[in-house]
């Protein structure tokens, strides 16, 4: 019988360990998915190892076996996303997670219309969205959703591995502008608000070493641009992973 869902543990696990489910996971498994004692679930531990666990009573499960996975690390993609209006950021987080993003940083920008503040619950909600999407897409880790960051701080953080996506004729494509491949790839994708980047932000980005790149001739909505950027960057990372895998097996 197939495992009914995938869980993420913050602990390092071994075969035979007893796992205590969180109240949220227990309710989802037993009340929503209608699981019963003896059913099995997948569990990813803190080291990104995959296990099968058997459900027991009282929101407990026992680790029964490990499933081996192959993974070649070739780099990471971080999405620095100016938060769009309404609940569109939920969609960005969900789809970026499904597409393979490693980290999501909500951005506060000059022309952003959404006013963000710590403690308003938005980041906690986005983290729950990311975990649910990672479970659904069978990922081995939940991407980190960072606290809200000002644009000026973000460009200093990412430096020369950053790409600022901009709708301007003559810019190189995202793929052509991605960092060189002499070592592990790491790219920070900056997606602006509906009003676009200000002149000051573009100047600051250039000073910090970020490159400007384009997603094509059409102007995309902010949430669409975030998903497209992640999809295209992760496709480059996946192609590099396959190349390294072939090289190792040759």
Phi, psi and omega per residue, in radians:
X1 nan 2.383 -3.130
X2 -1.224 2.608 3.095
X3 -1.181 2.490 -2.966
X4 -1.465 -0.340 3.096
X5 -2.914 3.103 3.105
X6 -2.122 2.381 3.124
X7 -2.057 2.809 3.106
X8 -2.143 2.209 3.135
X9 -1.879 2.513 3.095
X10 -1.542 0.063 -3.119
X11 -1.927 2.760 2.977
X12 -1.413 2.229 -3.039
X13 -1.942 2.738 3.039
X14 -2.409 2.764 3.123
X15 -1.035 2.329 -3.119
X16 1.713 -0.254 3.140
X17 -1.145 2.559 2.999
X18 -1.620 2.270 -3.103
X19 -1.961 2.201 3.096
X20 -1.645 2.086 -3.132
X21 -1.324 2.525 3.030
X22 -1.176 2.816 3.122
X23 -1.041 -0.703 -3.136
X24 -1.126 -0.810 3.126
X25 -1.139 -0.721 -3.137
X26 -1.082 -0.768 3.117
X27 -1.106 -0.722 -3.131
X28 -1.129 -0.756 -3.073
X29 -1.254 -0.834 -3.004
X30 -1.535 -0.536 -3.085
X31 -1.711 -0.692 -3.112
X32 -1.491 -0.875 -3.106
X33 -1.488 -0.121 3.081
X34 1.039 0.667 3.107
X35 -1.288 2.835 3.114
X36 -2.391 2.911 3.123
X37 -0.968 2.341 -3.117
X38 1.749 -0.350 3.041
X39 -1.191 2.814 -3.102
X40 -2.087 2.637 3.091
X41 -2.308 2.749 2.992
X42 -1.554 2.529 3.108
X43 -2.340 2.244 3.027
X44 -1.802 2.231 -3.095
X45 -1.608 -3.051 -3.034
X46 -1.178 -0.290 3.116
X47 -1.739 0.181 3.107
X48 1.176 0.513 2.984
X49 -1.584 2.578 -3.057
X50 -1.862 2.260 -3.133
X51 -2.221 2.842 2.952
X52 -1.940 2.289 -3.132
X53 -2.156 2.543 3.121
X54 -1.767 2.255 -3.110
X55 -1.273 2.438 3.053
X56 -2.158 -3.087 -3.140
X57 -1.313 2.872 3.047
X58 1.168 0.610 3.112
X59 1.040 0.706 3.094
X60 -2.145 2.760 3.094
X61 -2.556 2.675 3.140
X62 -2.028 2.273 3.120
X63 -1.244 2.091 -3.044
X64 -1.809 -0.648 -3.099
X65 -2.735 2.791 3.062
X66 -1.857 2.441 3.051
X67 -1.904 2.150 -3.056
X68 -1.437 2.395 3.127
X69 -2.212 2.573 3.087
X70 -1.778 2.370 -3.113
X71 -2.600 2.143 3.080
X72 -1.901 2.054 -3.128
X73 -1.414 2.164 3.122
X74 -2.154 -0.019 -3.138
X75 2.499 -3.090 -3.075
X76 -2.362 2.647 3.055
X77 -2.057 2.181 3.083
X78 -2.002 2.314 3.102
X79 -1.792 2.024 3.024
X80 -1.716 1.757 -2.954
X81 -1.948 2.073 2.959
X82 -1.104 2.227 -2.974
X83 -1.238 2.104 3.123
X84 -1.379 2.985 -3.098
X85 -1.203 2.784 3.037
X86 1.143 -2.457 -3.126
X87 -1.763 0.346 -3.092
X88 -1.136 -0.481 3.129
X89 -1.139 -0.570 3.059
X90 -0.998 -0.772 -3.134
X91 -1.145 -0.732 3.114
X92 -1.044 -0.835 -3.135
X93 -1.066 -0.797 -3.121
X94 -1.052 -0.915 -3.052
X95 -1.263 -0.638 3.084
X96 -1.097 -0.656 3.075
X97 -1.112 -0.818 3.127
X98 -1.054 -0.550 -3.077
X99 -1.476 -0.210 3.025
X100 1.968 0.207 3.133
X101 -1.077 2.593 -3.128
X102 -1.683 -0.480 -3.085
X103 -2.693 2.531 3.110
X104 -2.223 2.213 -3.135
X105 -2.081 1.944 3.066
X106 -1.200 2.260 -3.063
X107 -1.823 2.447 2.933
X108 -1.756 2.107 -3.051
X109 -2.176 2.909 -3.079
X110 -1.090 -0.730 -3.074
X111 -1.737 0.156 3.093
X112 -1.208 2.383 -3.105
X113 -1.627 -0.233 -3.135
X114 -1.568 2.153 3.122
X115 -1.619 2.083 -3.045
X116 -1.882 2.571 3.078
X117 -2.617 2.569 3.109
X118 -1.157 2.496 3.084
X119 1.533 0.057 3.136
X120 -1.524 -0.005 3.039
X121 1.588 -0.175 -3.077
X122 -1.136 -0.779 -3.103
X123 -1.124 -0.695 3.098
X124 -1.067 -0.720 3.119
X125 -1.136 -0.744 -3.142
X126 -1.110 -0.598 3.104
X127 -1.180 -0.648 3.075
X128 -1.159 -0.687 3.099
X129 -1.077 -0.753 -3.139
X130 -1.099 -0.716 -3.140
X131 -1.152 -0.749 3.124
X132 -1.096 -0.688 3.136
X133 -1.217 -0.658 3.102
X134 -1.136 -0.659 3.097
X135 -1.138 -0.803 -3.096
X136 -1.137 -0.657 -3.071
X137 -1.594 0.096 3.060
X138 1.074 0.705 3.066
X139 -1.378 2.809 3.120
X140 -1.660 -0.017 3.040
X141 -2.720 2.691 3.056
X142 -1.600 2.187 3.114
X143 -1.078 2.523 3.104
X144 -1.260 2.294 2.985
X145 -1.881 1.926 -3.020
X146 -1.365 2.944 2.993
X147 -1.189 2.796 -3.131
X148 -1.057 2.348 -3.057
X149 -2.232 2.414 3.057
X150 -1.232 2.564 -3.104
X151 -0.957 -0.762 -3.097
X152 -1.059 -0.669 3.105
X153 -1.237 -0.663 -3.094
X154 -1.134 -0.732 -3.126
X155 -1.183 -0.573 3.075
X156 -1.212 -0.607 -3.132
X157 -1.163 -0.737 -3.006
X158 -1.547 -0.583 3.107
X159 1.039 -2.418 -2.990
X160 -1.285 -0.112 3.078
X161 -1.552 0.116 -3.085
X162 -1.687 2.531 3.019
X163 -2.122 2.223 3.085
X164 -1.798 2.026 -3.068
X165 -1.398 2.234 -3.001
X166 -2.531 2.436 -3.131
X167 -1.609 1.482 -3.104
X168 -2.472 2.324 -3.128
X169 -1.035 2.508 3.033
X170 1.573 -0.075 3.139
X171 -1.365 2.619 3.070
X172 -1.195 2.756 3.082
X173 -1.211 2.824 3.095
X174 -0.954 -0.786 -3.093
X175 -1.095 -0.741 -3.127
X176 -1.222 -0.447 -3.078
X177 -1.605 -0.137 -3.118
X178 -1.089 2.665 -3.065
X179 -0.992 2.746 3.125
X180 -1.069 2.856 -2.998
X181 -1.907 0.503 3.115
X182 -1.265 -0.343 3.117
X183 -2.543 -2.890 3.116
X184 -1.007 2.322 3.129
X185 -1.326 2.496 3.035
X186 -2.557 2.194 -3.080
X187 -2.412 2.374 3.038
X188 -1.919 2.095 -3.037
X189 -1.764 2.029 -3.102
X190 -1.765 2.072 3.128
X191 -2.042 2.192 -3.030
X192 -1.509 3.141 3.131
X193 -1.385 3.084 3.134
X194 -1.018 -0.549 -3.141
X195 -1.436 -0.048 3.115
X196 1.448 3.075 3.104
X197 -1.366 2.563 3.033
X198 -1.407 2.832 3.089
X199 -1.049 -0.672 3.126
X200 -1.114 -0.703 3.120
X201 -1.160 -0.708 3.111
X202 -1.114 -0.713 3.116
X203 -1.129 -0.735 3.134
X204 -1.110 -0.706 3.130
X205 -1.103 -0.768 3.128
X206 -1.097 -0.737 3.135
X207 -1.075 -0.593 -3.120
X208 -1.403 -0.116 3.106
X209 1.715 0.095 3.097
X210 -1.264 2.605 3.056
X211 -1.760 2.546 3.033
X212 -1.550 2.446 -3.130
X213 -2.533 2.874 -3.059
X214 -2.116 2.634 3.018
X215 -1.747 0.128 3.133
X216 2.217 -3.061 -3.007
X217 -1.340 -0.314 -3.062
X218 -1.668 2.537 3.080
X219 -1.503 2.085 -3.073
X220 -1.712 2.677 2.983
X221 -1.128 2.713 -3.053
X222 -0.989 -0.817 -3.108
X223 -1.179 -0.611 3.094
X224 -1.161 -0.763 -3.129
X225 -1.059 -0.688 3.129
X226 -1.075 -0.778 -3.127
X227 -1.198 -0.725 3.133
X228 -1.123 -0.752 -3.136
X229 -1.065 -0.785 3.130
X230 -1.114 -0.774 -3.126
X231 -1.036 -0.784 -3.090
X232 -1.258 -0.714 3.118
X233 -1.152 -0.731 -3.138
X234 -1.203 -0.485 3.049
X235 -1.138 -0.683 3.070
X236 -1.118 -0.771 3.120
X237 -1.101 -0.692 3.140
X238 -1.165 -0.707 3.096
X239 -1.085 -0.703 3.107
X240 -1.162 -0.675 3.099
X241 -1.069 -0.763 3.140
X242 -1.127 -0.675 3.121
X243 -1.097 -0.773 3.123
X244 -1.149 -0.671 3.132
X245 -1.108 -0.745 3.112
X246 -1.122 -0.715 3.128
X247 -1.081 -0.674 -3.135
X248 -1.246 -0.568 -3.092
X249 -1.476 -0.223 -3.085
X250 -1.297 nan nan
